[in-house]
Amino acid sequence: MIQSVETGRLSRTARLPSAQRATSSVQARETHNIASLTIWRRKLRGVEFAVRATQDSRANPLVGDSLLFACIWSPGAVVAVERQTGRQVWRRSLPPLAHDSVLLADDVLCTHNLRQLFALDPTSGQTAWTWHPPGDDQESLHGSPTVAGGRLFIGDQSGRFWCLDAASGDVLWVHESSPDTGTINCTPMVIHSLAVFATTDCFAVACDVRNGREVWRERLDGPVSGELLRFKGGIAVRTFWSAYVLDPRDGQVAHRFHWRGRYLRHLIAARDTLMVTTQRAQGTMSMEPYSVLGAAPAGEPSRLMIGLNGDGEVFRQPCPARLLALRWSPETGLIYESRGDGLGILDPRTGERMHDLVAPGSIWDSVYCGPVDVHERIIYMLDVRGNLRALEHPARKNVRSIASHRQKNSPDGLQG
């Protein structure tokens, strides 16, 4: 049973009508062969594992004006290719392991490995500046940075929340909690004049972007290691056990969604819907890796995708096996589901799986891809083997520039 907390009061939400409950299978309205949609493909050289299961929904690869940027997890690297052709422009090594995505803001490309943050010239890959948390030579950067108003925000494993000048890398301020505070693994967000982050010791915290002064702090029911998202003017946060929507003015809980005996794996915010994936907990679950891994195979049949609005559930759908990430595209209004066997495209209003993009006959998990980017109805994806692709969007209405792309490029086989 789902429970929703609204303005501090606990209330029950009615169950869905039987027609809206999950079915037993995961089926799309249409299935497409990835090869038939391919505009160009580039096989990136020297890749062991290009992507991994990510904690947030940031695109990898990421579309720029004329370039496409891809972050390779192992061995760590960032690659820029021409968006029109896939031809490699530059490559920058980030050993030993790069993080899950890049961020393009204020004419600077920001990326990092687990030890150091890099600001690169997006056209050349040359270093503008580097930074790592002082006094810490360990793998301390587990969340992604956020840039707003010329300032970069990121947390570290010592529980410190940093604000840097995005142009120079100079530290503008740092928010330091008590010595026994939890780590900051989340990707923060900026809303109004506040920089908001969450910790593994179960707090959401907002700081004034100008000076780092703490404005509010709200206790949650579990640790946070994912992405903070904007939803209907509020802040959407996923803990291990619940999905919250917080009021940015004071941090008060506007809504809390919790399923008894189940934990949450993903949270994505579309325009009018929050979507979560949830799975039955096994025994006394925790966020320790061995607990999560032990529960995954046992709980696989009961995994669900659930759509939420401010009043409760709006749909339930079965969750596919080997789900890597979810991403919402403002351009198309659709949710893109990265999986071990390819890509699913979903309607966030109903959870209906409209399209499956698969590679028949491929080795298990060989098309495991990171969160995709969509631009002018072209899908850009990077799979675990290092294949970087531009794909025709299967919803062909209003697709632009497809013909010119096909005239300029061969559909397959570029190497780099």
C-alpha positions as CSV (number, residue, x, y, z in Angstrom):
1,M,0.0,0.0,0.0
2,I,1.3,3.4,-0.9
3,Q,1.3,6.1,1.8
4,S,1.5,9.9,1.0
5,V,2.5,12.6,3.5
6,E,0.9,15.9,2.6
7,T,1.8,19.0,4.7
8,G,2.9,16.8,7.5
9,R,-0.2,14.6,7.7
10,L,-0.2,10.9,6.9
11,S,-2.9,9.8,4.5
12,R,-3.6,6.7,2.5
13,T,-4.0,6.7,-1.3
14,A,-6.6,4.5,-2.9
15,R,-5.4,1.5,-4.9
16,L,-5.5,1.7,-8.7
17,P,-8.5,0.2,-10.6
18,S,-7.8,-3.3,-11.7
19,A,-7.5,-2.2,-15.4
20,Q,-4.5,0.0,-14.5
21,R,-2.5,-2.6,-12.6
22,A,0.6,-4.2,-13.9
23,T,0.4,-7.0,-16.3
24,S,2.7,-10.0,-16.2
25,S,4.9,-9.2,-19.2
26,V,6.9,-6.3,-20.6
27,Q,5.8,-5.6,-24.2
28,A,6.1,-2.6,-26.4
29,R,3.6,-1.5,-29.0
30,E,6.4,-1.7,-31.7
31,T,9.8,-3.4,-31.8
32,H,12.6,-2.0,-34.0
33,N,16.0,-3.4,-35.0
34,I,18.7,-0.8,-33.9
35,A,20.7,-1.5,-37.1
36,S,17.7,-0.4,-39.3
37,L,17.5,2.9,-37.4
38,T,21.3,3.6,-37.4
39,I,22.3,6.9,-39.1
40,W,26.0,6.4,-38.2
41,R,28.0,4.3,-35.7
42,R,31.5,4.8,-34.4
43,K,33.3,2.0,-32.4
44,L,35.5,3.8,-29.8
45,R,38.8,2.1,-29.4
46,G,40.4,0.9,-26.2
47,V,37.1,0.5,-24.3
48,E,36.6,-2.1,-21.5
49,F,33.3,-0.9,-20.2
50,A,31.9,2.3,-21.6
51,V,28.9,2.7,-19.2
52,R,27.7,1.4,-15.9
53,A,24.5,1.6,-13.9
54,T,24.3,5.3,-13.1
55,Q,22.7,7.1,-10.1
56,D,21.3,10.0,-12.2
57,S,19.6,10.6,-15.5
58,R,22.2,12.9,-17.2
59,A,22.8,12.0,-20.8
60,N,25.8,10.1,-21.9
61,P,26.5,10.9,-24.7
62,L,25.6,14.6,-24.5
63,V,24.7,16.8,-27.5
64,G,26.5,20.1,-27.9
65,D,26.1,22.6,-30.8
66,S,28.1,20.7,-33.4
67,L,29.8,18.1,-31.2
68,L,28.7,15.1,-29.3
69,F,30.5,14.3,-26.0
70,A,30.8,10.8,-24.5
71,C,32.2,9.8,-21.1
72,I,33.9,6.3,-21.0
73,W,33.9,4.7,-17.6
74,S,36.8,2.2,-18.0
75,P,39.5,3.0,-18.8
76,G,38.4,6.6,-18.0
77,A,38.2,9.0,-20.9
78,V,36.1,11.8,-22.5
79,V,35.6,11.7,-26.3
80,A,34.2,14.4,-28.6
81,V,32.9,13.5,-32.1
82,E,31.2,15.5,-34.8
83,R,27.4,15.2,-34.2
84,Q,26.7,15.0,-38.0
85,T,29.1,12.3,-38.9
86,G,30.6,10.6,-35.7
87,R,34.1,11.6,-36.7
88,Q,36.3,11.8,-33.7
89,V,37.6,15.4,-32.9
90,W,39.5,14.8,-29.6
91,R,39.9,12.4,-26.8
92,R,41.0,13.1,-23.2
93,S,42.1,10.4,-20.8
94,L,40.7,10.4,-17.2
95,P,42.4,7.4,-15.5
96,P,41.6,5.1,-13.9
97,L,37.8,5.4,-14.0
98,A,35.7,8.3,-15.3
99,H,32.4,9.3,-13.9
100,D,29.1,8.7,-15.6
101,S,28.5,11.9,-17.6
102,V,29.8,15.3,-18.7
103,L,28.1,18.7,-18.1
104,L,28.3,21.5,-20.7
105,A,27.6,25.0,-19.1
106,D,28.9,28.5,-19.6
107,D,31.2,27.4,-22.6
108,V,33.0,24.9,-20.3
109,L,32.8,21.1,-20.4
110,C,32.9,19.7,-16.8
111,T,33.7,16.1,-16.0
112,H,35.6,14.2,-13.4
113,N,37.0,10.9,-12.2
114,L,36.6,9.9,-8.6
115,R,39.5,12.0,-7.5
116,Q,39.6,15.2,-9.6
117,L,37.3,17.6,-11.4
118,F,38.2,18.9,-14.9
119,A,37.0,21.9,-16.8
120,L,37.8,21.4,-20.5
121,D,37.5,23.6,-23.6
122,P,34.7,21.8,-25.5
123,T,36.1,22.4,-28.9
124,S,39.7,21.1,-28.2
125,G,39.6,19.1,-25.0
126,Q,42.3,21.3,-23.5
127,T,42.3,21.8,-19.8
128,A,40.9,25.1,-18.5
129,W,41.4,24.2,-14.8
130,T,41.4,21.2,-12.5
131,W,40.4,20.9,-8.8
132,H,40.1,18.3,-6.1
133,P,38.9,18.6,-2.5
134,P,41.9,19.8,-0.4
135,G,43.2,17.5,2.3
136,D,41.7,14.5,0.6
137,D,43.6,12.3,-1.9
138,Q,41.1,9.5,-1.9
139,E,38.2,8.7,-4.3
140,S,36.0,11.5,-2.9
141,L,33.9,12.7,-5.8
142,H,31.0,10.3,-6.3
143,G,28.3,12.8,-7.3
144,S,28.0,14.9,-10.5
145,P,28.5,18.7,-10.5
146,T,25.8,21.2,-11.1
147,V,26.4,24.7,-12.7
148,A,24.2,27.7,-12.4
149,G,24.8,31.4,-12.6
150,G,28.5,31.0,-13.2
151,R,29.0,28.8,-10.1
152,L,29.7,25.1,-9.8
153,F,28.3,23.0,-6.9
154,I,29.6,19.5,-5.9
155,G,29.8,17.5,-2.7
156,D,32.5,15.1,-1.4
157,Q,32.9,12.0,0.7
158,S,33.8,14.1,3.7
159,G,30.4,15.7,3.8
160,R,31.6,19.0,2.5
161,F,29.6,20.9,-0.1
162,W,31.6,23.1,-2.4
163,C,30.9,26.2,-4.5
164,L,33.5,27.0,-7.2
165,D,33.8,29.7,-9.8
166,A,32.9,27.9,-13.0
167,A,35.3,29.9,-15.1
168,S,38.4,29.7,-12.9
169,G,37.9,26.8,-10.5
170,D,38.5,29.0,-7.5
171,V,36.6,28.1,-4.3
172,L,34.0,30.7,-3.4
173,W,32.7,28.9,-0.3
174,V,32.4,25.5,1.4
175,H,29.6,24.3,3.6
176,E,31.0,21.9,6.3
177,S,28.8,19.9,8.5
178,S,29.7,18.2,11.8
179,P,32.6,15.7,11.7
180,D,30.3,12.7,11.9
181,T,28.0,13.8,9.0
182,G,27.3,11.5,6.1
183,T,28.9,11.7,2.7
184,I,27.4,13.6,-0.3
185,N,27.0,11.2,-3.2
186,C,24.1,13.0,-4.8
187,T,23.9,15.3,-7.8
188,P,22.7,18.7,-6.3
189,M,20.3,21.1,-7.8
190,V,19.9,24.9,-7.8
191,I,16.4,26.4,-7.4
192,H,15.6,30.0,-6.8
193,S,18.7,31.3,-4.8
194,L,19.3,27.9,-3.1
195,A,21.8,25.1,-3.8
196,V,20.2,21.9,-2.5
197,F,22.0,18.6,-1.8
198,A,21.3,15.5,0.2
199,T,23.4,13.2,2.3
200,T,23.8,9.5,3.2
201,D,22.9,10.3,6.8
202,C,19.4,11.1,5.7
203,F,19.2,14.9,5.3
204,A,18.3,17.3,2.5
205,V,20.1,20.6,3.0
206,A,19.7,24.0,1.2
207,C,22.4,26.7,1.2
208,D,22.3,30.2,0.0
209,V,24.1,30.2,-3.4
210,R,25.9,33.5,-2.5
211,N,27.7,32.6,0.7
212,G,26.9,29.0,1.6
213,R,24.8,29.9,4.7
214,E,22.5,27.0,5.6
215,V,18.9,28.0,5.0
216,W,17.0,24.8,5.9
217,R,17.6,21.1,6.7
218,E,15.0,18.4,6.4
219,R,15.3,14.8,7.8
220,L,14.4,12.0,5.4
221,D,13.8,8.3,6.0
222,G,16.9,7.0,4.3
223,P,20.2,7.8,2.6
224,V,20.3,9.6,-0.7
225,S,22.8,8.9,-3.5
226,G,20.9,9.8,-6.6
227,E,19.9,13.0,-8.4
228,L,17.8,15.9,-7.0
229,L,15.1,16.8,-9.6
230,R,12.7,19.7,-10.1
231,F,9.1,18.7,-10.2
232,K,6.1,21.1,-10.4
233,G,8.0,23.8,-8.5
234,G,9.2,21.4,-5.8
235,I,12.3,19.2,-5.2
236,A,12.0,15.5,-5.9
237,V,14.3,13.3,-3.9
238,R,14.7,9.5,-3.9
239,T,15.9,7.8,-0.7
240,F,16.4,4.1,-0.4
241,W,12.8,3.7,0.8
242,S,10.8,6.6,-0.4
243,A,10.2,9.4,-3.0
244,Y,9.8,12.9,-1.6
245,V,8.7,16.2,-3.0
246,L,10.0,19.0,-0.8
247,D,8.9,22.7,-0.7
248,P,12.0,24.7,-1.8
249,R,11.1,27.6,0.4
250,D,11.5,25.8,3.8
251,G,12.2,22.1,3.0
252,Q,8.9,20.9,4.3
253,V,7.6,17.6,3.0
254,A,4.8,18.3,0.4
255,H,4.5,14.6,-0.5
256,R,6.1,11.4,0.5
257,F,5.5,8.1,-1.4
258,H,6.5,4.9,0.4
259,W,5.7,1.2,-0.2
260,R,5.9,-1.0,2.8
261,G,8.6,-3.7,2.4
262,R,9.9,-2.3,-0.9
263,Y,12.9,-0.2,-1.9
264,L,13.4,2.3,-4.7
265,R,15.9,1.9,-7.5
266,H,15.2,4.8,-9.9
267,L,13.4,8.1,-9.9
268,I,12.7,10.3,-12.9
269,A,10.7,13.5,-13.2
270,A,8.7,14.2,-16.4
271,R,6.5,17.2,-16.9
272,D,3.5,16.1,-14.9
273,T,4.6,12.7,-13.6
274,L,7.2,11.2,-11.3
275,M,8.2,7.6,-12.2
276,V,9.9,5.3,-9.8
277,T,11.0,1.7,-10.0
278,T,10.5,-0.4,-6.9
279,Q,11.4,-3.9,-5.8
280,R,10.5,-6.1,-2.9
281,A,13.1,-6.0,-0.1
282,Q,14.6,-9.3,1.1
283,G,15.0,-9.6,4.8
284,T,16.5,-6.6,6.6
285,M,17.6,-4.6,3.5
286,S,20.2,-1.9,3.6
287,M,22.1,0.1,1.0
288,E,25.2,-2.1,1.4
289,P,26.3,-3.5,-2.0
290,Y,26.0,-7.1,-0.9
291,S,22.4,-6.6,0.3
292,V,21.3,-4.9,-3.0
293,L,23.0,-7.5,-5.1
294,G,21.6,-10.4,-3.1
295,A,18.1,-9.0,-3.4
296,A,18.2,-8.2,-7.1
297,P,17.7,-11.7,-8.5
298,A,15.3,-12.8,-5.8
299,G,13.1,-9.7,-6.3
300,E,13.2,-9.5,-10.1
301,P,9.7,-10.9,-10.7
302,S,8.1,-8.3,-8.5
303,R,9.8,-5.2,-9.8
304,L,7.4,-2.4,-10.8
305,M,7.4,1.0,-12.6
306,I,5.0,3.3,-10.8
307,G,3.8,6.7,-12.0
308,L,2.9,9.3,-9.5
309,N,1.4,12.8,-9.3
310,G,0.6,14.9,-6.2
311,D,-2.4,12.7,-5.4
312,G,-0.8,9.3,-5.6
313,E,-0.4,6.5,-8.2
314,V,-1.6,7.1,-11.7
315,F,-0.2,3.8,-13.2
316,R,1.7,0.6,-12.6
317,Q,3.6,-1.2,-15.2
318,P,6.0,-4.2,-15.1
319,C,9.7,-3.3,-14.9
320,P,12.0,-4.9,-17.5
321,A,15.0,-7.0,-16.5
322,R,18.5,-5.4,-16.4
323,L,17.3,-1.8,-16.3
324,L,20.2,0.6,-16.3
325,A,18.8,4.1,-16.3
326,L,15.8,6.3,-17.1
327,R,15.8,9.7,-18.8
328,W,13.1,12.1,-19.7
329,S,13.4,14.2,-22.9
330,P,11.8,17.7,-22.8
331,E,12.0,17.7,-26.6
332,T,9.8,14.7,-27.1
333,G,8.1,14.5,-23.7
334,L,8.9,10.8,-23.6
335,I,10.9,8.6,-21.2
336,Y,13.9,6.6,-22.5
337,E,14.7,3.3,-20.7
338,S,18.3,2.1,-21.0
339,R,18.4,-1.7,-20.6
340,G,20.7,-4.7,-21.1
341,D,19.0,-5.5,-24.4
342,G,18.6,-2.0,-25.8
343,L,16.3,0.9,-25.4
344,G,12.7,1.3,-24.5
345,I,10.6,4.4,-25.1
346,L,7.7,5.1,-22.7
347,D,4.7,7.5,-22.4
348,P,5.2,9.1,-19.0
349,R,1.4,9.7,-18.7
350,T,0.5,6.0,-18.7
351,G,3.8,4.1,-18.5
352,E,2.9,2.4,-21.8
353,R,6.0,1.1,-23.6
354,M,5.6,2.6,-27.1
355,H,8.8,1.3,-28.7
356,D,11.6,-1.2,-28.1
357,L,14.9,-0.7,-29.9
358,V,16.9,-4.0,-29.8
359,A,19.7,-5.8,-31.5
360,P,18.5,-9.3,-32.3
361,G,21.1,-12.0,-31.9
362,S,23.5,-9.9,-30.0
363,I,25.5,-11.2,-27.0
364,W,23.7,-10.8,-23.6
365,D,24.0,-7.2,-22.4
366,S,26.1,-6.1,-25.4
367,V,23.8,-3.1,-26.1
368,Y,23.6,-2.1,-22.5
369,C,23.5,1.7,-22.9
370,G,23.7,4.8,-20.8
371,P,21.1,7.5,-20.6
372,V,20.5,8.7,-24.1
373,D,20.2,12.2,-25.5
374,V,17.6,13.3,-28.1
375,H,18.0,16.3,-30.4
376,E,15.9,17.1,-33.5
377,R,14.3,13.7,-33.1
378,I,17.6,11.8,-33.4
379,I,18.6,9.5,-30.5
380,Y,22.3,9.4,-29.5
381,M,23.4,6.4,-27.5
382,L,26.6,4.8,-26.1
383,D,26.6,1.1,-25.3
384,V,28.8,-0.8,-22.9
385,R,31.0,-2.0,-25.7
386,G,31.9,1.5,-26.8
387,N,29.6,1.8,-29.8
388,L,28.5,5.4,-30.2
389,R,25.4,5.7,-32.4
390,A,23.0,8.2,-33.9
391,L,19.6,6.6,-34.5
392,E,16.4,7.7,-36.3
393,H,13.7,8.2,-33.7
394,P,11.1,5.5,-34.3
395,A,8.2,8.0,-34.0
396,R,8.9,9.4,-37.5
397,K,6.4,12.3,-37.5
398,N,8.1,15.7,-37.5
399,V,11.5,14.1,-37.7
400,R,13.9,16.6,-39.1
401,S,17.3,16.4,-40.8
402,I,17.2,12.6,-41.3
403,A,17.5,12.8,-45.0
404,S,20.6,15.1,-44.9
405,H,22.2,12.9,-42.4
406,R,21.7,9.8,-44.5
407,Q,23.2,11.5,-47.6
408,K,26.4,12.5,-45.8
409,N,27.1,9.4,-43.8
410,S,27.3,5.6,-44.2
411,P,25.1,3.8,-41.7
412,D,27.8,1.7,-40.1
413,G,31.4,0.8,-39.6
414,L,33.3,4.0,-38.7
415,Q,36.2,3.3,-36.4
416,G,38.0,5.5,-33.9
